[in-house]
Amino acid sequence: MNERQYGALLAILIVPPLVAEIAKRSGKSEIDAMDSLYSSRLYEQLSDERLKLWHYSPVMLCDMLEEELSTGTITYPEEAG
């Protein structure tokens, strides 16, 4: 997948449900939730297709974002295998 295709995938399939989950948990508006996401280190890493964070669910990504916001670190879940 090229960078342009991944950008479209991110914008259409990954970000909207993640923003909805952030807004639901935090009580923020979707605009504020989007601002929180876009200014995070998690989003920077999510934007890098090579890191493969796109395969995590919106719930798991939101957990990771909450951890980043509260502790400044991100723990990547272990792959079941």
Secondary structure, DSSP 8 states (H G I E B T S, - for coil): --HHHHHHHIIIIIHHHHHHHHHHHH---HHHHHHHHHTSHHHHHHT-GGG-GGGS-HHHHHHHHHHHHHHS---------
